[in-house]
Amino acid sequence: QRLSDQLQQILDECMKSLRFFTLLPHPAPKNKDGDHNVLSSKNLITLDNLRVAAKKHTGIADSMGDVLLTKQQVLDHYGSWLVDDTLRNEYDVFISYRWGVNDSRFTERLRDRFSTYNVGEENRAISVFLDSKRLRDGRNFVDDFARALVNSTIIVPVLTADALQRMRAHDPYQKDHALMEWFMALECFCSPDSRVARVLPVVFGQRDSSSDAIGNLFAEGLIEELPEIYPKETIRSALQLLEANGVTPRFGVATYTVCSIVTELKTILGLCAWTVEPTAVVAQSAVRVYESLREVLEEGPKQTFGASGHMKAGPEGESGDILLNQPPQQGDCAENSATPAFPASPSKRTVKEVVQEIKSQLGLEGEVGMKDLFQQALDFIGDAELTATCQK
């Protein structure tokens, strides 16, 4: 896909009317001596046709209706060229984004990048849910995407200026699918009822297509301009889908606003695209997700705490240590915004160690009561709405 994108970009700049396609050798029938025939133009087949056949679970026939390849032969001969886009019960990664030129292109490339990694003891491919590739005609796409989200290990919200623009004039009686997915991601991360172990946002500000420059979303003020209104239809639909998939939401759902949902998502440790070279954003995003996925798989099922304090337990209900967040790394959003990060890349640390680190970051020494420490942490965050909610 990356090579195809590069070739198409060259053609768009030099020969705009020219298009290209990928041909693969067709397994020729054996002659009477048992040797394969010499490869000719009749023994080539387009990759697009193979992908369509794989997606529809059919074989390939010629113009006369004669079978060239059965369904199984398509998979056997060309499996390495085909991405498994069938619906599954569980996924490693769920990519959440708003459809649009920039965001759709980024998510396509990110999904393609995951094909270069293998995980687990069996060295298997990473299973990725991207709606444009997984959803099927004739099925209830809302149910399918919700089931996929709840049953994914890592959710990657693509938080961009483009995605937020439509939310500025949000109609509370209309459902916003991107906002609904982000709300559900937060609830699943904090719930013991879902498989979601990490939420890792990739954040973009304004993008300049002529220069590939990426703006700092946190400095552009767009999030602060989002309406402080309750997204009634979005939340109603999200709660129905969560309930249908066995996930109990947190208390206080009725207090959410468009702005507060995005603000909470912003606080989770993720990758800020403007902190790396534009040409490296896809690669760096894939690496971060891959490393997080590998950590989760190595840790195995155990109890963790999400941002709300819900305990997340493995299927066997094993006891385990509290898992809290690692310090931000280079390129993390938490380093580049005034808002500290909520847990997103857990590692084993005791509560005492975390309290000591908070004191260190606040410049406090000696004995400090938990109430005073909590108040000073709220003052440091500087979020008036969060402070008011906690004081209640």
N, C-alpha and C positions, 0 to 999 in steps of 0.2 A: 504494500500500500504506500509506503514512504517513497519507494522508487517510482511508482505510478504518479504520485503527486508531483514529484520533481519533474518528471518527463512532461506531464500535462502543463506545468507552469512554464516550462521552456517553450512548448508549442503555443501556449496562449500569448507569449510575448513575441514569438517569431513568425508562426504560421497559424493564425487563429482559426482558420477553417479546417485544419488538419486534426484528425483524431487517431488514436491508436488503441489497440487491444492486445491482450496477451494470448498467445497460442501455446498449447502444450502437445507433445507427441501422443498420438493415439496408439494404444497397443495393437499392432497389426496382427492379423491371423497368421498362423504358422503354415508354411508350405508343406509339400509332401515329404521334404527332407527334415522337417522339424525346425527349420530356421525361420526367423522373423523376416518378413518382406522388407525391402529397402524403404526407408522413410520417404514419403512423398507428401505433396500438398493434401492428398486425400487422407493422410494419416495424422492430421493436425486438428485440434479441437480447441475452441475458445474457453478461457477460464471462466468467463461470465456464464456460459452454458452449464459448465460443471457446478458452479455455485448455485445456480437456479435449481438444478437437479437435486443437489444435496439438500437445499432448503425445503423443497417440496417432497423430498423422499421418493423420487422417481428415478428411472433410468433415462437413457438418452437414445432416441431413435433418429434415423435419417429421414429425408423427405419422402421416402417411399413407405415409411412406417416400420422398416426393419430395425430391430434392436441392435444398437451399437455397443451399449454398455448397460448392464443391469444396475440396479441400485447398489448392490453390494460391490460390484466392480468399480463403480465411481468412488466409493470409499476406500477400497483396497488400493487402487492405482493412484489416486490423487488426494488421499487423506491429508498429506503434509501441506497441500495447497489450500485446504478448506478449513475454515474456522467452524467449530461446533456451535451452531446458533440455535440448537433445539432448546425448548423450554425444559428447565430442570427443577428439582425440588429445592436445591440449595445452590448458592453462588459464593464465590470468594469475594467478588467485588461488584458493587452496584454503583453505576455512574448516574448521578442525578444532575440534570441541567435543563435549561430552557432552549427550545429549538430556535436556531438562528444561525446566520452564516458563520460567525466567529466561533460560537460555542459548539455548534454541531461539528465543525471541522476539527476543533481541538479534541472533542470526545472520540471522534472516529480514529484519530491518530493515537490517542492514549490507549484505546482498546487494542489497536494494532500492535502497539509497543509491548503490551503484556504478553503477546505471543512469543517474545524472546526469552521469557522466564519460565522456569519449572519450580514447583514447590512440593513439599511433603516427602515422606520416606519413599513413596513410589515414583518420585520425580515426575509428577503429572503436570499437565498444562493448567494455567490459571483460568477458572471459569468466570466470565465477566457478563453482567447484565447491562446491555445498552438497548434501550427500547426500540430504536430504529432497526436493530438486528434481531432481537429475540421475539418481539410480539408477532402474533400470527393472525392472518385474516380469518374472520369467522369466529373469533374467540372474544370473550369479554376482556379487553385490554386493561381496564382498571383493576379487575380482580387479579390478573396475571402480574401486573407491575407491583401491586401491593404485596402479594405473596412473595415475590422475588425480593422486595426491599426488606421485609421482616426476616427473611431467611438468608440474608447475606452476612458475611463476616465483617466486611469493611464497606462503608458507604462513602463515596467521594462526591460531595456536593460541589458543583462548579459555580462558585459565587462570583458573579461578574457585574460590571456596570450595565452591560447590555441586558442581563437578566432582571436587574432591579428597575430599569426604566419603566416597565409596564406597571410595576407595583406603586409608583408614585401617585397614580390616579386610581388606586384600587377601589373596586366596587364590592362592598362586603357581601352583596347578594349574588356575586358571581364567583365561581370556583377558579382559583389560580393554581394550576397544576404544579408549577415549580415550588411555590410557597407551601403547598400541601406536602410535597415530597420532603422538603426540608424540615417541616414540623414533625412529620412521621419519623424522619431520621433521628431527630433529637429525642423523641419519645422512646424509640426502640433502643437507642444507645443507653438510656437511663432505666430501661425496664429489664427485669430478669426473665421476661417472657419471650424475648426475641434472641436471635443468634448474633445480633449486631454487637461486635466487640470494640470497634473503633469507628470514628467519624473523622475523615481527613479532608477538609475543604481545600480546594485549589482556587485561589482568589486572583481576579484580574480587575484592574481599573479600566479607564478608557483606553481603547486600542487604536493606533494610527496605522492603517493598512499600508500607507505609502512608505513608512519608515520602520514598521514592526515594533515601534515603541509601545510599552505597556505602562499605564499610569498606576499610581498608588490609590487604590479604592478607598483606603481609610483616610487619606488626606483630601479626597475630592468632595467629601461632605454629602455624598449621595445617600448614605445610610441614614444620616440624621434627618434627611428630608422625607423619609418614608412616613406614611401616615400613622398616627397613634389611634387606629381604629381596630375594632375586633373583626377579623375576617370570618364572618359568621358561616357562610356557605363552605369556605375552605376547611375550617375546623370541623364543621358538622360531617363533611364527607370523609375527612381524615379519621375522625373518631369511629365512624362506621367501619372503615377498612381495618383499623387497628383491632376493634372488637371482633370483627369477622376472622381475624388471624390470631386471636387469643392474647392480644397485648393490652394490658391495663395502663391507661395514661396516668401521668402525675396529677397531683392535686393542683388546683389553681389554673386549669386550662382556660377557664372563662376570662382570665385577666390578660391573656395574650393579645398583642397587637401585631400588625404587619411589621412595624419597626422592631418590636421586642424579639420576634422570632429570628429575624435577620441578625439582630445584635447578639443574641445568644449563640447563633451559628458562628459569628465573627470571633467570639471568645475562644473557640476551640482551636487548638494548635494545628496549623496547616501549612501549606506552601503558598507564599506570596510570589506571584509570577514576576513582579517587577524587581525582585531581589536576585534574579538569575538572568543570564543572557537569553534573549527572546528565542533563539534557535535551540536552547537547551531546556525550555519549559516542559515539553512533553517527556523528554528523557528523565528529567529530575523528578517530575510528578510520578512517573512509573516506578522509579527507584524507591521513592518514599513509601508508596503504597505496597510495593513488593516487600520491603524490609519490615513494614508493620505486619503484613500478612504472615511472613515467616516467623516473626516473634509470637504472634497469636497461636500459630500451629505448633510451635515448639513448646509454648506454655501449656497447651492442652486445656481441657475444660477445668475451670476453677472459678472461685468467687471473685468478683470484682465490683468496684463501686463506680457507677456512672456519675455524671455531674450533679444529679439530684440527690445522691446518697443512696439510691436503690442498690441493693446487693445483687450482683449478677452471678448466678451459680451454674455450674456445669450440670449436665443431665443426671449425673449420679448424686448430685447434692454434696459433693466433697467440700470439706472445710478448706480454707486457704487464707493466705495473707491478704491484707488490704492492698490493692494496687493503685498507686497514685502516679501523677505525671512526672516525666523526666524534665529536666531543664531544657528550654528551647535550644535548638541547634541553628546553625547558620542557614538563613533563608526561611526560618519559621516566621509565621505571621506575628507571633507574640513578641518578637524582637522589634518589629517595625510598627507596632501600634501601641497606644497608651493602655490598651486593655490586656490584662494578664490572661493566660490560657487556662481553660478548664481541662480536665483529664482527657487525653486523646491518645497518647502513646505511653501506656502504663509500664512501670517497672517496679520491682519490689522495693518499697520503702515503708518504714514505720511511721505512725502518726507523729511520734516525737521528732523524728528527723524532718518531717514536713513543717511542723511548727517552728523548729529551729531555723529552717531555711526562710520561712516567712519573716521571722524576726530579723534575720540577716538582711533580707531585701528591704525591710522597712527601717533598717538602721537602729534597731532596738537592742538594748543590752540589759542583762540582769533578769530578775523575775518580773514577768508581765502576766496579769490575769487573762484568761481566755476571753472574757467580755471586752476588755480593753484592746486586746490583740485583734479581735474580730472587728471592732469599731474602727481601728486604725487601718485595717485592711480595706474596709469599705470606703474610708476616706481616700485611700490611695487609688482605688479603682475609679472613684469619681463618678459613679453612675447613680444619679439621684433616685431613679425608679427602683433600682435594686436595693439601695439603702432603705427606702421607704417600705418596701416589701418585707425586708428582713426585720426591720424594727417593729413591724406589726406582730 
